[in-house]
């Protein structure tokens, strides 16, 4: 039966009622159906059928276009992926409500994953369209990292049995691995401090909206998502209110007496149904309700099985259960913060989301909080105000009983004193338990801080000392001290998976700083190996504790890569190849179990890159190119997921350069030049964003180098010389800055070797006079390259990269000697 054969008015009313019912908890839906349908049996039957099918797919594809089915939900086939809406290819439905659907989709240009929100057929009334218009307007005003962005809006036109149909849609930021915040906290087992730190960005995002005059009005766990990287995103501003604007739900989308929001976290004034009563403080109440559930594990209101009349009484009159009655170990200050946020009177609440966040930060910083428990007198007055009749009767009874109670007072004193002693003992025990719980919470935080500090010291400190020009002895002393601290922690970490995993990462970072030739290091291969062995031992412990756990697999794959680095530094290319291949296989196996884990994706790309580099050195450029291409595809996907991640963008540029080098070695000069130019463009873009960054300057210089080699191979010497001058200018500026990072110091011999190769090739193809000038400059550049490398070796600043530079410079020196020995004195190099 098609919708065309139904009464349009019944269909319209049923869909609007469905929209409201889907916002309610299942516990109160059944009671709400009868009331909202108003005794209309046909509407009630249609609503119940819609409810029964509300979770099933309702879309089908027609002529390559997605369309809302003409059939009732559940009558037609489920959604088939591959349809197109505008510039977006729909992949799968990820959420649905009475008014519409949300799909995961792929934007064609630029290529990225997005979320497409579309109205449901039959629900695209003027009211629903106003809500869509409102959400687009709201999101256009908001620009905050913790609010899902809007990218596009439009109308999708399609043919149907009823004629041409226009369906509005919004294109929103896709939240990767989205998990409702309450579910995330339970799944991860977060402690109090971690919960509060996760919650604070939510307050910041809502405060940003309030500054723009926007009230969310539906803050609940399902509208606060946590992505795969543990970052919160606030979504769904479809029922928001814009204060002081003509585009407000009250102008049509929300009428007086119509409920908008979620009952469990709704403020009393919002429940009244008058939109004029709702302001930013209503969101503060909802934030308090959300935080209550995060901290206690229970909703701030239990509406299970209640009639609508009882729901109204609970929201309008009943104070929330004190949080510490549900969770006795909760700090009193946190209970006070919740109480202030959940005040029924908006004037007594925190007056902004920012004020709520500030009090939470005071608690985290162990400062006095502004929230205070209401006094006993205030609680009595509150009760009297809510229950005037009962309070008057109680007063009369109290006066009658006073006289009688005076008689019994003398006899009760002794019993009261005994009871007070017992109460003091109980309170002392409770204080002791609370103190113990707070001490454990503090100890847990301290452990996390200590492990984070240890990881930072083991990795970052040694690099910082090197950049500041510290002597090798100072850096080694710092490394030895760090090793002592890490080993001291290890003795106490037995059986604790998070601590062991963090210590293993510290050992890996230490090994990198001690002797990994692919990074700035102290040149101590044996010490690096010892540090890696310690990480391997911990990985074994983790494997025993969690045979299928992810931490051991990640550390084992990282170890395989680092053993490959050590083999490469020793010149053992076969050993390096075997270890890099093992790392690739280990990361692939881990991805089979966790296909969207970004750590494994990044690790696979890095190991493929290193494996490809070894194959390139061995002359297997075609296989190397395949690995670089696969690694680049992964890295570009990671960049699409997080376009602001500069490290990922740098890695993508480096892989373009490596892939281009493979093309260059295979003689595919045009492909190489195109890829090198893309890498250079990316490096220039990064430098434009951070013009003072030494890292961005170094990355541009390193990216321009292979482009110069390609231009030389193509015989474009003037273009190569112009690019070479840019590299030399960047290198001179970095050296003048005093930066002692080995990767900066290595740029001097690198640029000299590039200049020598350019001048040698140019000189052997030029006229006699010009050719000799180029050759002389090539000789001078080779001498300078070898002199600087000798100085770095004497200072014990060395890495495998410098070894390759030295080998290339010696090869250029030999070619120049052959030119000198040739009859003409300018024969071509080998």
Phi, psi and omega in degrees: 000125182273162179295338180297337182268359180266160175291118183302323182293319177296316180298318180297313181296319182296319181291323178292320177294320178302319180302317180289321182295322182292344176276350183264153173294147181305333184294333183248000183296315187300320178291326183287331182303310183298317184292317183288329181282345174060031177082001179279108187294321181294318178295319181297317180299317180294320179297315181296323178293319178297319179298318182296331184255007190296338181267358185269161179292142183231009182249151171222166183254135179228121180053041176080000182248139175286143178214152176286130186298143173288347184268166176294152177308128180095341179282326186261177179291158178288168180301136177248122184292157174115348178292163186235133171238111182058238181265018191232131177261118184286137183254309182196152173284138181240349177197154177211155176213184182296332184261343184185186181236156169236130182244144162285136182214165176246122174284133185285317180218118351290155185288116177195161179273136181221174172245130180248124181253125183232147175288146176282139177299136182094340179254005184272055177283173177301323179296314180295321179295325176296324178295319178298316178299319179298311183299319178298316179297317181298308185294330177295333180279342189258135176218089185216138184297343181255015174239128181299130186281156168257131182258329190197161173211149181189189179232126179267125181253134181211160178269145177214175180297339181264005182109193181290134181238137178247124182239116178294149175215155174239145176248119188240164174298134177272126181266106184294129178065032188301130177226129176306143191298322179295316179297320180297315181297318179292317182296319183275349180063043185291142174279178185301311183298316180297322178298313181297319180292329175288326185282329185303317177298335175295313177301317181298319180295316180293322177297322176302315177297320180297322178296333177271004179081025185243126175255125185292310176075000178213053180279116179207173184302320182292343179255007172235103185258154174244126183277182185298336182262011177081021179254139182276150174222126176271132183232177170060079174262026184293339178243019181293162176239133176261112183291135175073017182243154175287340179266083181230153179301330182297342181279004179165320182288330179225120178262158175302131181092353178265131183276134174231127178124193183242125189301321186299328183243012184282140177285155180302320182290330177289325179294334180299339175087358179264110183299336180291342179277350187262125174225196186298334181291340175293321175295326177299317178300314181296323175299319177298320178295321178294316179296323177304312182292324179296321185275328185256341184082002181234147177294154182293336175229137173256105183258013183301126174075006183274147171285167179298326178295317178293323177301315180299319180294316181298313183291321186276335190232333190270128176288144177300150176298134177305135187300326184282351172287329177274319182232090186300334182278359180292138182298139179304324180297324179291322176298321179294320178298316178297318180299319179294317181294330186258019175300135179291328179275116182303330181293338182263354178282173162303137185275358178200160174296328179296319179295321175298314180297322180298320180290323176297319179294325176299318178298314181296329180270008179059039175254158178299136179268155182281335179293144178224147175294139174295144180288167178299320179300317180297322180294321178296316180295321178298317180297317182295320181294325180282331188228070186297320181293310180299324182292321178296317179297320180296323180295317180298313179299321182298316180298319181298323186275347185301314183299314181296324182290330178298321181298320186272353186301316185301319183285338182276344187301314182298316180296322180295321180296319178296320180294321180295321177298318179296319179298321180295321178296317179296317180297321178297319178295320179295320178298320180297318179295319179295318179298319179296317180295318179293324178295320178295318178298317179295321179295321179298316178296318180299320178298315179299317178298318183294317179293320176298319178297317181298316178297320180295318180295315184295332180257301190283325186297316184295323176294322178296318178300319180295317180296330180276002176084020179295149180290163178300322181297319180294317181294322179293320179298319178297320180295317181295320178296318179297319179301316180301317182293318180296317181294326176296321177292323184299324181299333184258005188258006185305127175083355182260102188300309182300319180294315179299317180298318179295320178294321178300318178295326176296317178297320178297315180296320177298314179301320178301316182288330183283320186195022177280117187290349178273359182223163174303131187207173181271002177076017182254088182300319183296318178295322178297315179299319180298319179295319178294323178298321178297319177297321180295320178298319179293322177301322176297318177298317179296322180297323178289322181288319181226086184305327181254013184288157183276334186295314181298317181297319181295318180292319180298318178294319177297324177295317179302319178298317184289324174297325175296321177300316180296316178299320180296319179296329178278352183088009179271084185292326179295316177297318179298316181299317181297318181290319178295322178297319177298319179298317178301313182295320181295317179294323178296317179298319179296323180290333175299326179276325182227078190295342182251009181289115187291335176298316181290321178299313179295320179295320178297316179298318181295317181290323175297322179297314180293319178299316178298323179298320178295316179298324178296318178298325181278001178086006180267067190291328181293314178294322178300317180299322178298317179294317179298320180295317178296317180296321179295320179299316178297313184294322177295325176295319178296324177294320178299324180290328182218079186298340182273357182281104186291326179299318179294321179295321177296318179298320179297318178296318180298321180290326175298320178296318180294317179296321178296322178298320176300315177299321180298314180295330179275359179085010179272074191292319182295316178298319179297314182298320180296315180294318178298320181295321176299318179295319179296318179300318178296320179293323178294320178299317179296321180291324178296326178286329182224073187297339181265358184285121176295325180298315180293322178295315180297318181298321178295316179299316181293330180282327179291332182304305179298329177297321177299316179300321179293316179299321177297315180298331179274358180079014181266071189292321181297316178297320179295319181294320178297317178293323179299320179297323178296317178300313182297326177293317178297315182297318180299318180296319179293319179293323179293336182288344181084009179294122183260014175299131184301326181292333173284313180300326182291342180294332181295306176294330179296313181293325178294320178295320177298316179298317181298316180296319178298311184292325178296312180296320181292317184295325182282352179245359183266175176292166188308305185294310180295322180298316180297323179296318179295319181294322179294322177292327177296317179298317180298320181291321178296316179300316181296318179302311183292326178296314181295321178297321177297319178296318179295323179295318179298325179279004182059034173254096188216154176204168179301325179301319179291328176297318177295320177299317180297318179298317179295320179294320178296322179295318177296321178299318179296319179296320177295322177296323177294321178299317180297325183278347181287154184304318182277346180079003180214038179295163183289148176287164176290000000 
